[in-house]
Amino acid sequence: MRRIFLFLCFSTVLLSACKEELPIGPYVELKSGNGLISGDAIVGTNQTITVRTAATKTDIDMNLFYVEYAYDGASLPRLIYKKYVSGEEASYFEKVYTFTTRSTPGNERWIFNVNDDDGTITSVEIKLRVE
């Protein structure tokens, strides 16, 4: 019984030592402030929305920022904006993005993505109910 216990303890230690660390990816957030949307909201049709995205690298430099949207529960979002980042922006950047909601009521999902040089994608999103 004691041998089984020691074997299990040794196996647990050995497995935890071999565990591969997964990349974390960039840290991305939506900033709040006067006139900014930073979370889910109920908005009007044809309303101008402004979002400020801030991204900070972890271990790996960032290389791409892009925005996607999907209407009424569509599972495949549509790319609407893409910007490659380099130099100082590869460590930290902020992007103010302004768009207008559609002219008919429904649900909109806006996704703000940041990729790093390792291929890790970090996303934040807001869901808007357009009335």
N, C-alpha and C positions, 0 to 999 in steps of 0.2 A: 504494500500500500504506500509505503514511504517512497519507494522508487517511482511509482506512478506520479505522486505529488511533485517530486523533484523534476521529473521529466516534463510535466505540465508547466511548472514554473520556468524552467530553462527554455522551453519552446516559446513561451509567451515573451520572454526577454529577447530571444533571438528574432522572433518575428517583428517585434516593435522596433528593433534596431535596424531592420532591413526595410522598413516602410519608406516608400518614396514620397518626398514632399511635393505636393501639387503646387503649381504656380498660382499665386494669388491674383495677379493682374492689377491694373491701375485702380486707384480709388477714384470714384466718380460720384459727384453729388449735384443736386440742383439747388442753387442758392436762392434764398428768400430775400424779399426786399420790396420796396414801394414799386408797384406796377409789375412785379414779377409773379409768375405762377411757378410753384415749386412742388405741387402735389396734385392729386386728383381734385377736380372741381366741376361745378355746374356753370356753364357759360352760355352766352347767346350766339345766335347764328351770325355769321359774318363779323365775329368779334376778333380783334387783333390781340394775340397772345404773345407775351415775351417771356423767354426762359433764359436763365444764365446757368450754363453748365461749367463746373470746375472739375478738372482732372489732375491728379497727382500720380506720378509713377511710383511703383514700389521698387523692385530691383531692376526691372527692365525698362528701357526707354519706350515711350509711346510713339506711334507713327501715324495714326489715323483717327479722325473723328468723323462720325456720320450720323445722320438723322433719318429715321424711318417713321412711317405712319400706317395705320390700318383703321378702316372704318367698319363699324357694326360687327365686331367679332371676327373679322377676317383673320385667318391664321397666318397668312404670309404677308408681312408688312412690305410697303413700297418705299424704296430709297428715294429721298427727296434732296438730300444735301450731303456732300462729302468734302473733307478737307484733310490733306496730308500735313502732318506736323513734323518739324525738325528743329534742330538747334536748341535754343532755350526752351521752346515749347515742348520738347520731348520729355522734359522733367515736370513741367507744370504749365497749364494753360486754362484760360477761361474763354468761353465763347458765348456771346449773346445771340440768341436765335429768335427771330420774330416770324410768326405765321398768322394766317387768318383762318378761323374755323369755317367750315362749309356753310352753304346757305340753307341747308335742310336740317331738321332735327335728327339726332341720332347719337351714336357713341363713337368717339375718336380715341385712338391710342397712339401716343407719340413716344418713340423710343430714341434715346440718346446714347450712342455707343462709342467706346474708345478701345482701340486695339493697341497692343504693345508689340515689340519686335519679336517676341516669342510666339505670337499668334493668339494670345489670350485676349478675349473680348469681355469687357465689363460694360453693363448696360444699366441705365436708370430709365424709368418711364413714368408718364402721367396718363391718366385716363380722364377724358373730358366727356361730360354729358352735355350735348348741345341742344338747347331748347329754344 
